[in-house]
Amino acid sequence: MGRRSPGQPEGAPAVSTPGPGREGQAALAAVSPPDRAGLDAGTAGRPVRARLALYWLALYRRRRMLVALTIGMVAFEALIIVITRTIPPEEMFAGSIRQPPSAFRAFSGSSGAVSLASYPGLVGAGLVHPFWIAMQLTVVGSFGAAAVAADVEAGTIELLMVRPVSRARLLAERTAALVTGSLVVTAAATAAVAAGVAVTPRLRETMSFAGVAAAGVLGLGLALCIAGPVLAVSAAGRHRGQVVGATIVFGAVGFAINFIAQAWPTVSFLRFLSPFHYYAPADALVSGTLPLGSVAVLLAVFVVGVAAAGWLLARRDLAP
């Protein structure tokens, strides 16, 4: 339907004014005042809560992805437990090598105290497996791209900025959504491992539930450590592909550096540059304690990354 602009002469032809698209309607609904939130959300077809609207909208848009990743993570860790129950480590490595090379520490999730040819080593391998890493990077890349870069690319960032929404609030709520997504997926993996330990006496003899919980906290710390720099890239970028690419680079390069540093003693000092050096779930499974120093390093990188994202977002031009 066309409509006349204010002050347009009577009898002048009505001018059709296009409204915002589906993404724009959702963005408007996310930042509407409380008394109109229900109306705007209904118009956009997305139920959005008035309080922390940007946070809930980010989770709502990715609810199916989170469900799929959660199911996949539980299934994968359950498979690792089944393999460990079916083929004991002493039989798995019999006839080949009793003590795998030091480079294999990267695949067992240990700094050297736990061998891959052990129950904690095999379970720890499931927590540093490329599949586990890919699940975590999927969450970080998806939520990280949606923080800023995706809206800039789609042109909906201007719809958000004309509403009473500060850039700090935009970053804070979408960072909180990323943390929640990583927490959900990590908790699913941790719960699956805990269930496997509970039903397997041989696993209970070599690791504790406190160790499983500590490994889960380390896993969340690793995801957040990667998420910090990813948010900074999103705050400065204009395309979601840039953010997804940065996520893959941070994860893959970090793992490669840790592997090379453990396989080649000459460059062993490089391990301190990799977040995977501070992520040793197998050691946590055995000790039953949380390495506070490693957690502090992982969280410090996350905090620095979020601070950098806030600084970049406050000073950049958001025009697409």
Backbone bond lengths (Angstrom), bond angles and torsions (degrees), N, CA, C in turn:
res aa  C-N    CA-C-N  psi(-1)  N-CA   C-N-CA  omega(-1)  CA-C   N-CA-C  phi
1 M - - - 1.468 - - 1.513 108.65 -
2 G 1.388 116.93 134.84 1.448 119.71 175.47 1.515 110.58 -82.81
3 R 1.296 116.64 161.35 1.452 121.43 177.55 1.519 108.89 -145.88
4 R 1.352 115.11 153.14 1.447 120.31 179.20 1.506 110.31 -88.26
5 S 1.319 115.40 142.78 1.454 120.56 175.99 1.513 109.26 -74.67
6 P 1.345 119.05 155.53 1.452 121.31 175.67 1.523 110.14 -57.62
7 G 1.348 117.01 130.29 1.460 121.31 179.01 1.509 114.12 87.43
8 Q 1.354 117.41 0.14 1.467 119.85 -179.78 1.527 109.32 -73.97
9 P 1.346 120.63 133.48 1.468 123.07 -177.73 1.514 111.83 -58.45
10 E 1.339 114.94 147.88 1.457 120.86 177.20 1.523 109.72 -63.27
11 G 1.259 116.85 136.08 1.456 121.36 178.76 1.502 113.78 92.57
12 A 1.343 117.01 -10.41 1.465 119.43 177.58 1.507 109.55 -71.21
13 P 1.317 119.09 149.02 1.466 120.79 -178.35 1.520 111.55 -64.91
14 A 1.316 114.49 141.03 1.469 119.36 178.65 1.509 109.35 -72.04
15 V 1.311 115.31 144.31 1.463 121.89 -179.21 1.517 108.46 -105.49
16 S 1.305 116.77 127.63 1.464 120.92 178.67 1.514 109.30 -79.53
17 T 1.307 115.89 126.27 1.466 121.59 -179.32 1.516 109.63 -110.91
18 P 1.301 119.59 113.57 1.472 120.73 -178.58 1.511 110.50 -67.38
19 G 1.296 115.26 141.65 1.461 120.63 177.24 1.505 110.49 -92.96
20 P 1.315 118.30 173.33 1.455 121.49 179.10 1.511 111.32 -65.83
21 G 1.318 115.85 150.04 1.450 120.06 177.88 1.515 112.02 -72.52
22 R 1.320 114.97 -170.62 1.465 120.26 -176.82 1.515 112.31 -61.06
23 E 1.359 115.86 -43.90 1.459 118.81 178.57 1.518 110.66 -66.62
24 G 1.356 115.54 -38.51 1.452 118.09 179.27 1.507 112.31 -65.88
25 Q 1.341 117.62 -38.63 1.459 120.75 177.11 1.517 111.26 -62.25
26 A 1.321 116.52 -40.80 1.465 119.55 178.72 1.520 110.60 -64.89
27 A 1.337 116.41 -39.57 1.458 119.43 178.78 1.518 111.10 -65.30
28 L 1.350 116.44 -41.17 1.453 119.43 177.71 1.514 111.05 -64.03
29 A 1.327 116.54 -40.44 1.459 119.75 179.59 1.510 111.37 -63.40
30 A 1.347 116.22 -33.83 1.462 119.84 -176.07 1.514 112.51 -67.98
31 V 1.322 117.44 -26.18 1.457 119.22 -174.59 1.524 112.26 -118.46
32 S 1.341 118.24 15.34 1.448 121.10 178.56 1.514 110.34 -69.00
33 P 1.335 118.13 152.71 1.456 120.70 174.42 1.518 110.42 -59.43
34 P 1.349 118.46 156.40 1.460 121.54 -175.16 1.511 113.48 -55.19
35 D 1.346 118.23 -35.84 1.454 118.76 -175.48 1.522 112.42 -74.68
36 R 1.352 118.09 -14.07 1.455 120.69 -179.94 1.519 111.90 -114.90
37 A 1.320 117.42 0.64 1.467 119.39 -174.42 1.508 111.22 -60.30
38 G 1.338 117.08 -43.51 1.456 119.42 -178.33 1.509 111.89 -64.71
39 L 1.360 117.30 -41.00 1.456 120.97 179.94 1.517 111.58 -64.36
40 D 1.343 117.09 -49.52 1.464 120.33 -179.18 1.515 111.60 -64.53
41 A 1.347 116.03 -39.65 1.465 118.84 -179.77 1.512 110.01 -64.22
42 G 1.334 116.62 -40.11 1.451 118.73 179.15 1.514 111.60 -65.36
43 T 1.339 116.88 -37.19 1.462 120.30 177.77 1.523 110.85 -63.26
44 A 1.332 116.39 -40.46 1.465 120.29 -178.68 1.503 112.82 -78.34
45 G 1.343 117.47 -11.60 1.457 119.84 -179.21 1.502 113.21 78.73
46 R 1.336 118.75 17.43 1.457 121.98 -178.46 1.524 108.60 -131.33
47 P 1.331 117.81 117.00 1.459 119.19 177.55 1.523 110.43 -71.29
48 V 1.318 117.66 113.42 1.452 121.90 -177.11 1.520 109.38 -122.46
49 R 1.323 117.87 133.60 1.447 121.42 177.52 1.521 109.76 -76.56
50 A 1.342 115.00 143.00 1.454 118.85 -177.58 1.528 111.30 -67.04
51 R 1.328 117.20 -38.01 1.455 120.60 -179.21 1.530 109.21 -84.12
52 L 1.324 116.77 132.57 1.468 122.02 -177.09 1.530 110.46 53.14
53 A 1.322 115.53 47.26 1.468 120.12 -173.07 1.520 112.68 -62.43
54 L 1.335 117.54 -40.94 1.459 120.00 -179.23 1.525 111.21 -64.92
55 Y 1.317 116.64 -35.72 1.469 121.94 178.00 1.522 110.71 -64.05
56 W 1.344 116.12 -50.65 1.465 119.84 -177.69 1.524 111.42 -67.48
57 L 1.320 116.70 -35.88 1.459 119.31 179.59 1.518 111.26 -65.42
58 A 1.333 116.94 -40.22 1.470 120.30 178.57 1.531 111.01 -62.06
59 L 1.326 116.61 -41.51 1.465 119.93 178.24 1.522 111.39 -70.08
60 Y 1.328 116.77 -39.81 1.462 120.29 -178.42 1.521 111.34 -62.97
61 R 1.323 116.68 -41.66 1.461 119.91 -178.99 1.525 112.10 -65.38
62 R 1.319 117.59 -25.45 1.466 121.14 -176.27 1.527 112.38 -114.17
63 R 1.304 116.73 23.05 1.464 120.99 -176.85 1.527 111.15 -65.22
64 R 1.324 117.48 -40.97 1.470 119.56 -179.48 1.530 110.68 -67.29
65 M 1.323 116.60 -39.15 1.463 119.64 177.73 1.522 110.15 -62.43
66 L 1.326 117.57 -43.10 1.460 120.69 -179.24 1.525 111.24 -65.07
67 V 1.319 116.58 -39.84 1.473 119.45 177.92 1.525 110.44 -63.22
68 A 1.334 116.67 -45.01 1.465 120.43 -179.73 1.528 111.30 -63.80
69 L 1.326 117.38 -43.57 1.462 120.38 179.77 1.519 111.45 -66.55
70 T 1.316 116.98 -37.40 1.464 120.23 178.73 1.519 111.04 -64.22
71 I 1.323 115.68 -45.77 1.469 119.65 178.57 1.527 110.16 -63.44
72 G 1.320 116.68 -43.78 1.458 120.09 179.64 1.517 112.57 -62.99
73 M 1.325 117.12 -39.87 1.459 120.33 179.74 1.521 111.32 -66.46
74 V 1.328 117.10 -43.12 1.466 120.42 178.08 1.520 110.67 -62.48
75 A 1.334 116.91 -44.55 1.465 120.81 -179.62 1.522 111.06 -62.67
76 F 1.333 117.04 -40.80 1.460 119.74 -178.05 1.530 111.33 -67.61
77 E 1.327 117.19 -46.67 1.468 119.08 179.63 1.523 111.35 -66.26
78 A 1.329 117.26 -33.06 1.466 119.87 174.87 1.524 110.52 -63.95
79 L 1.341 116.71 -38.30 1.466 120.69 177.32 1.526 110.74 -63.74
80 I 1.327 117.45 -41.10 1.462 120.64 177.94 1.536 110.28 -61.16
81 I 1.319 116.67 -42.53 1.467 120.48 178.93 1.520 110.43 -63.70
82 V 1.324 117.19 -42.65 1.468 120.72 179.72 1.525 110.41 -62.42
83 I 1.327 117.50 -43.30 1.466 120.77 178.24 1.523 110.56 -62.33
84 T 1.332 116.45 -42.25 1.465 120.39 179.97 1.523 111.25 -65.18
85 R 1.315 117.22 -37.80 1.469 120.90 178.75 1.527 111.52 -71.11
86 T 1.325 115.99 -33.75 1.466 120.24 -174.74 1.523 112.16 -81.30
87 I 1.343 116.28 -42.40 1.468 120.73 -176.93 1.522 108.43 -121.25
88 P 1.330 118.17 101.82 1.466 120.45 178.59 1.524 110.77 -60.05
89 P 1.316 117.95 150.40 1.462 120.90 -177.29 1.521 113.47 -58.70
90 E 1.352 117.60 -35.46 1.466 119.26 -178.87 1.516 111.49 -65.97
91 E 1.346 117.66 -28.82 1.456 121.14 176.72 1.530 111.09 -83.58
92 M 1.321 116.72 -33.58 1.456 120.51 -178.22 1.523 111.42 -63.28
93 F 1.343 116.59 -37.00 1.456 120.44 -177.79 1.527 112.59 -103.38
94 A 1.333 118.17 5.07 1.462 120.90 178.48 1.517 110.04 -68.24
95 G 1.318 116.09 140.57 1.450 121.51 178.17 1.509 113.82 83.17
96 S 1.341 116.90 -4.47 1.469 118.65 178.44 1.511 109.01 -124.39
97 I 1.317 116.97 -81.31 1.459 120.36 -179.63 1.514 109.01 -139.77
98 R 1.308 116.05 129.45 1.459 120.34 177.93 1.524 110.94 -77.72
99 Q 1.301 116.13 -36.05 1.458 121.07 -179.46 1.522 108.66 -123.64
100 P 1.331 117.87 104.83 1.462 120.57 -178.46 1.522 110.95 -59.95
101 P 1.333 117.07 156.14 1.464 121.02 179.08 1.524 111.72 -58.64
102 S 1.343 114.94 160.93 1.454 119.63 -176.68 1.524 112.32 -62.31
103 A 1.341 116.67 -28.63 1.459 119.51 179.65 1.521 111.82 -62.28
104 F 1.340 116.85 -23.51 1.455 120.71 -178.81 1.522 112.04 -73.19
105 R 1.352 117.11 -8.06 1.461 118.67 176.33 1.518 110.79 -57.96
106 A 1.327 116.10 -34.99 1.458 119.87 -179.36 1.519 111.72 -62.30
107 F 1.345 116.53 -27.81 1.455 120.49 -178.84 1.523 112.30 -91.09
108 S 1.328 117.91 -13.51 1.459 120.73 178.83 1.519 111.93 -98.75
109 G 1.330 117.06 -6.12 1.450 119.44 -179.64 1.501 113.17 70.57
110 S 1.329 117.01 36.65 1.458 121.26 -178.42 1.524 109.95 -132.94
111 S 1.312 114.57 153.02 1.468 119.89 176.62 1.518 111.54 -86.79
112 G 1.327 116.71 0.81 1.452 121.57 179.24 1.504 114.15 131.81
113 A 1.323 117.69 -15.05 1.461 121.09 -177.71 1.520 112.59 -78.13
114 V 1.338 117.88 -22.76 1.459 122.15 -176.13 1.519 109.13 -120.13
115 S 1.326 116.12 128.61 1.459 121.06 179.46 1.520 110.46 -83.66
116 L 1.326 115.90 149.05 1.460 120.14 175.18 1.523 110.69 -63.20
117 A 1.344 116.82 -28.83 1.460 121.79 179.77 1.522 110.68 -83.94
118 S 1.333 116.58 54.06 1.465 122.83 178.08 1.519 108.00 -153.66
119 Y 1.339 115.77 163.80 1.460 119.14 179.89 1.533 111.86 -61.53
120 P 1.328 119.36 -48.61 1.470 118.42 177.37 1.530 112.41 -62.27
121 G 1.345 116.13 -33.49 1.460 119.38 179.06 1.515 112.35 -66.10
122 L 1.340 116.17 -40.47 1.462 119.48 179.29 1.520 111.51 -69.70
123 V 1.327 116.60 -42.49 1.462 119.20 178.16 1.528 109.98 -66.57
124 G 1.339 116.40 -39.83 1.453 120.03 176.87 1.518 111.97 -63.07
125 A 1.347 116.57 -33.43 1.461 119.87 177.44 1.517 111.23 -61.94
126 G 1.336 116.23 -32.45 1.460 119.50 177.27 1.514 113.02 -69.62
127 L 1.337 116.70 -18.60 1.462 121.23 -179.80 1.528 113.06 -96.81
128 V 1.328 117.06 -1.61 1.469 121.05 172.76 1.528 110.61 -128.25
129 H 1.318 115.96 12.04 1.460 121.16 179.46 1.534 109.50 -64.84
130 P 1.336 117.13 147.82 1.470 119.14 177.38 1.525 113.88 -53.31
131 F 1.327 117.56 -31.56 1.466 119.69 177.85 1.526 110.19 -65.62
132 W 1.333 117.01 -45.02 1.473 121.31 178.24 1.531 110.06 -61.42
133 I 1.332 116.15 -43.77 1.461 120.10 179.59 1.528 110.26 -63.62
134 A 1.341 116.85 -41.42 1.464 120.30 -179.40 1.523 111.19 -63.10
135 M 1.332 117.38 -38.90 1.466 120.30 178.50 1.526 110.74 -62.56
136 Q 1.315 115.97 -44.01 1.465 120.24 -179.94 1.531 110.81 -65.98
137 L 1.319 117.40 -42.99 1.460 120.66 -179.20 1.526 111.55 -66.92
138 T 1.326 117.19 -30.12 1.456 120.14 176.96 1.522 110.82 -63.24
139 V 1.328 116.03 -43.88 1.469 120.14 178.27 1.521 110.32 -64.00
140 V 1.324 116.13 -48.84 1.467 120.12 -177.52 1.525 110.96 -62.56
141 G 1.328 116.99 -44.97 1.456 120.45 -178.50 1.519 112.69 -65.74
142 S 1.334 117.49 -41.18 1.458 120.78 -178.46 1.521 111.63 -67.52
143 F 1.329 116.78 -52.16 1.459 120.07 -179.10 1.532 111.21 -70.47
144 G 1.331 116.15 -34.47 1.460 119.03 178.75 1.512 112.15 -64.85
145 A 1.329 117.40 -42.53 1.463 120.60 178.55 1.521 110.98 -64.96
146 A 1.336 116.42 -36.64 1.465 120.44 -178.83 1.517 112.76 -73.50
147 A 1.311 118.55 -13.40 1.463 120.71 -176.88 1.521 111.29 -60.30
148 V 1.332 117.59 -49.79 1.468 121.51 -178.79 1.526 111.27 -141.56
149 A 1.323 116.93 -51.99 1.462 121.77 -168.97 1.520 112.99 -58.17
150 A 1.343 117.99 -39.42 1.463 120.01 -177.81 1.517 111.53 -63.87
151 D 1.343 117.99 -39.43 1.463 121.12 178.90 1.530 111.34 -69.75
152 V 1.338 116.42 -35.46 1.464 119.29 177.05 1.525 109.62 -65.38
153 E 1.319 116.83 -43.36 1.465 120.88 179.92 1.527 111.75 -64.24
154 A 1.344 116.50 -40.64 1.464 120.42 -178.22 1.522 113.04 -80.08
155 G 1.333 117.28 -13.24 1.451 120.47 -179.06 1.512 114.41 83.29
156 T 1.340 118.15 7.31 1.465 121.51 -179.25 1.524 112.71 -89.69
157 I 1.326 117.69 -4.86 1.456 119.42 -178.83 1.527 110.80 -64.30
158 E 1.350 117.21 -32.64 1.456 119.74 -179.70 1.520 111.47 -68.40
159 L 1.340 117.26 -31.22 1.459 120.62 176.79 1.531 110.93 -65.38
160 L 1.313 116.13 -33.61 1.461 119.95 177.67 1.518 111.55 -73.29
161 M 1.330 115.87 -40.85 1.454 119.69 -173.34 1.528 112.82 -73.53
162 V 1.356 118.53 -23.25 1.460 118.98 178.34 1.521 111.42 -77.53
163 R 1.308 116.82 -15.12 1.464 121.29 175.39 1.529 109.05 -86.27
164 P 1.326 116.96 168.02 1.475 118.83 -179.83 1.528 111.94 -75.37
165 V 1.319 116.02 64.89 1.456 122.21 179.17 1.519 108.36 -126.29
166 S 1.311 116.37 121.06 1.458 119.81 178.90 1.526 110.05 -80.34
167 R 1.304 115.57 159.40 1.466 119.52 177.48 1.527 110.53 -65.87
168 A 1.315 116.08 -33.43 1.467 119.27 178.20 1.522 111.06 -64.24
169 R 1.328 116.97 -41.65 1.466 120.07 178.35 1.518 110.79 -65.35
170 L 1.325 117.04 -42.53 1.466 120.91 178.30 1.521 110.80 -55.52
171 L 1.329 116.60 -48.95 1.456 120.17 -178.62 1.519 111.44 -69.02
172 A 1.324 118.28 -40.01 1.459 121.37 -176.79 1.523 111.61 -64.54
173 E 1.324 117.39 -46.53 1.463 119.61 -176.87 1.524 111.67 -70.20
174 R 1.311 117.37 -36.73 1.458 118.64 179.85 1.525 111.90 -77.16
175 T 1.326 117.20 -27.50 1.465 119.60 171.06 1.520 110.30 -66.99
176 A 1.325 116.66 -40.49 1.464 120.65 177.14 1.524 111.29 -62.11
177 A 1.337 117.06 -37.17 1.465 119.91 177.13 1.523 110.85 -65.47
178 L 1.330 117.55 -39.59 1.468 121.09 177.05 1.526 110.79 -62.34
179 V 1.322 116.45 -44.86 1.467 120.33 179.33 1.530 110.04 -61.25
180 T 1.327 116.88 -41.99 1.463 120.39 179.56 1.522 111.14 -63.27
181 G 1.321 117.37 -43.35 1.457 120.06 178.75 1.517 112.49 -61.69
182 S 1.325 116.64 -44.79 1.466 120.23 177.95 1.529 111.10 -63.94
183 L 1.330 116.15 -37.96 1.464 120.34 179.38 1.523 111.08 -64.20
184 V 1.317 116.93 -41.25 1.471 120.55 -179.17 1.527 110.85 -63.07
185 V 1.333 116.78 -48.51 1.467 120.32 -177.59 1.534 111.17 -67.05
186 T 1.327 117.03 -41.33 1.470 120.29 179.13 1.515 111.11 -66.64
187 A 1.327 117.06 -40.27 1.466 120.58 178.40 1.525 111.34 -63.02
188 A 1.328 116.90 -36.11 1.463 120.59 178.05 1.526 110.87 -63.57
189 A 1.334 117.03 -45.19 1.461 120.47 178.38 1.529 110.83 -64.16
190 T 1.320 117.08 -42.35 1.457 121.22 -179.43 1.522 111.20 -64.35
191 A 1.329 116.93 -41.99 1.464 120.85 179.31 1.526 111.08 -64.08
192 A 1.335 117.12 -38.86 1.463 120.32 179.11 1.527 110.99 -64.93
193 V 1.336 116.87 -42.21 1.472 120.26 177.91 1.527 110.21 -65.31
194 A 1.325 117.37 -42.88 1.466 120.93 179.86 1.525 110.71 -61.28
195 A 1.334 116.84 -40.51 1.462 119.91 178.03 1.525 110.88 -64.44
196 G 1.333 116.49 -39.95 1.461 119.62 177.74 1.514 112.47 -64.34
197 V 1.319 116.87 -41.22 1.470 120.26 177.10 1.516 110.55 -63.75
198 A 1.329 117.11 -37.94 1.467 121.19 -177.55 1.521 112.34 -65.07
199 V 1.324 117.47 -32.63 1.475 120.06 -175.62 1.522 112.45 -100.68
200 T 1.330 117.90 3.99 1.467 121.25 -178.25 1.524 109.93 -124.03
201 P 1.332 117.99 103.30 1.472 120.15 -177.58 1.524 113.50 -57.15
202 R 1.340 117.63 -37.20 1.466 119.29 -178.28 1.525 111.57 -65.58
203 L 1.327 116.42 -32.06 1.457 118.95 176.97 1.523 111.27 -73.80
204 R 1.334 116.65 -36.57 1.468 119.77 179.36 1.520 111.75 -65.47
205 E 1.322 116.34 -24.71 1.469 119.57 179.69 1.522 112.25 -74.79
206 T 1.302 117.40 -23.95 1.472 120.13 -174.20 1.526 113.97 -112.11
207 M 1.324 117.64 -10.05 1.472 119.95 179.14 1.521 108.94 -149.71
208 S 1.308 115.95 158.25 1.468 121.73 -175.97 1.521 110.52 -116.97
209 F 1.336 115.21 165.53 1.461 119.68 177.29 1.528 110.63 -67.50
210 A 1.334 116.34 -31.40 1.455 119.36 175.65 1.527 110.19 -63.07
211 G 1.337 116.45 -38.02 1.454 120.19 177.00 1.518 112.25 -66.22
212 V 1.341 116.38 -38.47 1.464 120.04 177.15 1.526 110.31 -62.56
213 A 1.337 116.48 -43.56 1.461 120.40 178.45 1.531 111.01 -63.26
214 A 1.341 116.26 -41.27 1.471 119.71 178.81 1.521 110.92 -63.39
215 A 1.325 117.35 -39.49 1.466 120.57 177.56 1.525 110.72 -64.04
216 G 1.337 116.51 -36.59 1.456 120.07 177.54 1.519 112.22 -65.35
217 V 1.328 116.94 -41.23 1.466 120.76 178.19 1.524 109.99 -63.76
218 L 1.323 116.89 -40.78 1.460 120.70 177.37 1.535 110.82 -62.57
219 G 1.341 116.29 -39.87 1.460 119.92 178.93 1.513 112.21 -62.45
220 L 1.334 115.88 -41.36 1.464 119.23 176.74 1.522 110.59 -65.91
221 G 1.322 116.34 -39.61 1.460 119.70 177.77 1.513 112.30 -61.21
222 L 1.340 117.12 -39.97 1.459 120.58 177.85 1.533 110.90 -62.87
223 A 1.334 116.37 -45.71 1.465 120.01 179.89 1.528 110.97 -60.33
224 L 1.320 116.43 -42.26 1.468 119.64 -179.47 1.523 111.43 -70.17
225 C 1.326 116.67 -33.42 1.455 120.56 177.98 1.526 110.60 -60.80
226 I 1.315 116.82 -40.31 1.463 120.89 177.14 1.524 110.32 -74.27
227 A 1.331 116.76 -33.54 1.463 121.14 -176.79 1.523 112.45 -66.33
228 G 1.333 117.92 -33.41 1.454 120.43 -178.41 1.524 113.02 -57.03
229 P 1.335 118.61 -58.12 1.471 119.77 176.92 1.527 113.20 -61.94
230 V 1.345 117.06 -32.13 1.461 119.97 179.15 1.529 110.54 -64.43
231 L 1.321 117.73 -40.43 1.460 120.88 177.35 1.530 111.09 -63.83
232 A 1.321 116.22 -36.66 1.465 119.45 177.44 1.530 110.55 -63.85
233 V 1.330 117.04 -40.54 1.467 120.54 177.55 1.528 110.07 -64.48
234 S 1.338 116.78 -41.10 1.459 120.59 178.96 1.525 111.51 -63.66
235 A 1.342 116.03 -39.76 1.461 119.95 -179.30 1.521 112.10 -66.01
236 A 1.324 117.37 -26.50 1.461 120.99 -179.11 1.523 112.93 -101.23
237 G 1.334 117.54 -15.49 1.457 120.80 -173.19 1.512 113.71 -89.52
238 R 1.332 114.78 169.66 1.458 122.19 179.48 1.517 112.81 -121.02
239 H 1.321 117.17 -5.39 1.457 120.70 -177.95 1.520 109.43 -135.61
240 R 1.332 116.13 139.78 1.460 119.80 179.75 1.525 111.35 -65.74
241 G 1.336 116.95 -27.58 1.457 119.30 177.94 1.517 112.46 -61.44
242 Q 1.319 117.20 -33.71 1.467 120.76 176.90 1.529 110.76 -62.10
243 V 1.322 115.92 -40.82 1.458 120.53 -177.74 1.530 110.84 -71.70
244 V 1.314 116.77 -43.21 1.466 120.27 178.33 1.522 110.09 -62.61
245 G 1.343 116.55 -42.67 1.460 119.81 177.83 1.512 112.23 -62.12
246 A 1.336 117.12 -41.26 1.463 120.66 178.54 1.520 110.95 -64.23
247 T 1.328 117.02 -37.34 1.472 120.81 178.45 1.517 110.85 -61.39
248 I 1.327 116.23 -45.69 1.467 120.47 -179.83 1.526 110.58 -65.22
249 V 1.328 116.23 -41.41 1.465 119.65 -179.53 1.525 110.66 -63.23
250 F 1.336 117.27 -47.19 1.463 120.12 -178.94 1.526 111.33 -61.20
251 G 1.330 116.45 -41.21 1.463 119.43 -179.31 1.517 113.04 -72.23
252 A 1.335 116.83 -49.99 1.465 120.81 -176.22 1.521 111.54 -68.55
253 V 1.332 117.20 -45.28 1.464 120.19 -179.14 1.527 110.42 -66.69
254 G 1.315 116.88 -39.12 1.459 119.69 177.62 1.520 112.58 -60.35
255 F 1.327 116.35 -43.78 1.463 119.96 178.83 1.528 110.55 -67.22
256 A 1.321 117.17 -41.41 1.468 120.83 -179.34 1.526 111.27 -63.26
257 I 1.329 117.38 -41.58 1.468 120.38 179.31 1.512 110.43 -62.46
258 N 1.317 116.98 -42.85 1.469 120.42 179.92 1.529 110.84 -64.05
259 F 1.332 116.75 -41.03 1.466 120.32 179.85 1.524 111.24 -65.04
260 I 1.340 116.76 -46.71 1.465 120.80 -179.09 1.528 110.71 -63.20
261 A 1.325 116.37 -40.84 1.467 120.07 -178.73 1.520 111.78 -64.22
262 Q 1.332 117.14 -32.95 1.468 119.68 179.02 1.527 111.80 -82.36
263 A 1.321 117.67 -27.07 1.464 120.68 -179.36 1.519 112.46 -84.78
264 W 1.320 117.60 -24.92 1.465 121.72 -174.38 1.522 108.93 -125.54
265 P 1.323 117.74 100.03 1.468 120.95 -175.48 1.524 114.46 -57.30
266 T 1.332 117.33 -27.09 1.463 119.78 -178.51 1.529 112.08 -60.34
267 V 1.318 116.92 -34.35 1.469 120.77 -178.41 1.523 110.80 -111.72
268 S 1.316 116.73 27.94 1.465 120.15 -178.00 1.526 112.61 -60.98
269 F 1.329 116.63 -24.57 1.463 119.75 -179.53 1.525 111.84 -64.85
270 L 1.336 117.69 -20.51 1.456 121.08 -178.78 1.529 112.50 -67.96
271 R 1.337 116.23 -17.01 1.459 118.31 -177.09 1.525 112.23 -61.51
272 F 1.319 117.21 -26.34 1.463 120.21 -179.48 1.524 112.01 -70.09
273 L 1.334 117.18 -15.00 1.454 120.96 178.56 1.522 113.04 -86.68
274 S 1.312 116.49 -8.95 1.465 121.03 -177.13 1.522 111.14 -101.33
275 P 1.335 118.16 134.09 1.472 119.36 175.75 1.519 112.62 -64.31
276 F 1.336 117.11 -23.23 1.458 120.20 -178.74 1.524 111.88 -73.12
277 H 1.320 117.72 -18.22 1.460 119.82 174.66 1.523 110.78 -65.34
278 Y 1.320 116.25 -31.95 1.468 121.12 -178.40 1.523 112.02 -91.63
279 Y 1.321 116.15 0.43 1.459 121.57 179.08 1.520 108.81 -111.47
280 A 1.325 116.78 97.37 1.462 122.48 -177.92 1.529 108.92 -126.24
281 P 1.340 117.82 78.02 1.464 120.37 -176.17 1.520 114.08 -64.39
282 A 1.345 117.37 -33.42 1.466 119.29 -179.66 1.527 110.79 -64.40
283 D 1.327 117.33 -40.00 1.461 120.34 177.20 1.524 110.59 -62.84
284 A 1.333 116.51 -40.43 1.463 120.29 179.10 1.527 111.25 -66.70
285 L 1.334 117.19 -37.02 1.465 120.34 178.80 1.523 111.61 -60.98
286 V 1.324 116.15 -38.19 1.463 120.62 -177.69 1.528 111.55 -79.48
287 S 1.321 116.55 -45.81 1.467 120.08 -175.06 1.518 112.62 -76.03
288 G 1.325 116.95 -30.09 1.453 120.16 -178.37 1.516 113.27 73.89
289 T 1.320 117.45 13.34 1.463 121.96 -179.56 1.518 110.04 -124.28
290 L 1.313 115.01 156.29 1.457 120.77 179.94 1.522 109.65 -94.89
291 P 1.330 118.79 120.50 1.472 120.90 177.70 1.532 110.80 -71.46
292 L 1.314 115.79 97.36 1.458 120.54 -173.44 1.529 112.17 -62.59
293 G 1.331 117.15 -34.69 1.454 119.43 179.03 1.515 112.16 -61.98
294 S 1.334 116.64 -44.30 1.463 120.46 179.50 1.523 111.15 -65.64
295 V 1.330 116.51 -42.61 1.463 120.19 179.11 1.529 110.31 -62.20
296 A 1.344 116.22 -40.06 1.457 120.24 -179.99 1.521 111.36 -62.26
297 V 1.331 117.19 -40.89 1.465 120.74 179.44 1.532 110.37 -65.27
298 L 1.335 116.85 -45.95 1.462 120.57 -178.66 1.527 111.63 -62.06
299 L 1.332 116.16 -43.82 1.463 119.74 -179.34 1.526 111.49 -71.78
300 A 1.333 116.93 -31.79 1.465 119.95 178.73 1.527 110.03 -63.47
301 V 1.331 117.51 -41.53 1.470 120.40 177.92 1.529 110.01 -63.36
302 F 1.330 116.54 -39.61 1.466 120.49 177.63 1.522 111.40 -61.64
303 V 1.326 116.75 -47.00 1.463 120.94 -178.89 1.525 110.92 -63.21
304 V 1.334 116.83 -43.14 1.463 120.41 178.69 1.533 110.45 -62.93
305 G 1.327 116.25 -40.82 1.464 119.74 178.68 1.520 112.41 -63.45
306 V 1.339 116.97 -43.18 1.469 120.27 178.90 1.525 110.12 -65.88
307 A 1.337 117.15 -40.44 1.463 120.36 177.64 1.524 110.77 -62.08
308 A 1.331 116.83 -41.86 1.466 120.34 177.34 1.527 110.99 -64.11
309 A 1.340 115.82 -38.90 1.464 119.48 177.79 1.522 110.87 -62.34
310 G 1.339 116.62 -42.87 1.459 119.88 178.01 1.513 112.53 -62.81
311 W 1.321 116.77 -40.59 1.468 121.43 179.28 1.521 110.89 -65.38
312 L 1.313 117.00 -44.28 1.460 121.27 -179.48 1.528 111.53 -67.50
313 L 1.334 116.11 -41.69 1.457 120.05 -177.98 1.525 111.57 -65.86
314 A 1.323 116.96 -35.89 1.455 120.86 -178.29 1.531 112.17 -69.94
315 R 1.316 117.72 -20.52 1.462 121.04 -174.00 1.525 114.55 -113.21
316 R 1.312 117.90 -0.50 1.441 119.73 -176.23 1.530 112.04 -95.27
317 D 1.334 114.75 162.10 1.459 121.71 174.35 1.524 107.48 -89.54
318 L 1.323 117.30 123.25 1.455 121.82 -176.16 1.526 112.90 -90.53
319 A 1.309 117.54 2.15 1.464 119.14 177.85 1.524 110.06 -64.77
320 P 1.336 118.37 133.76 1.475 119.97 -178.35 1.527 111.90 -68.07
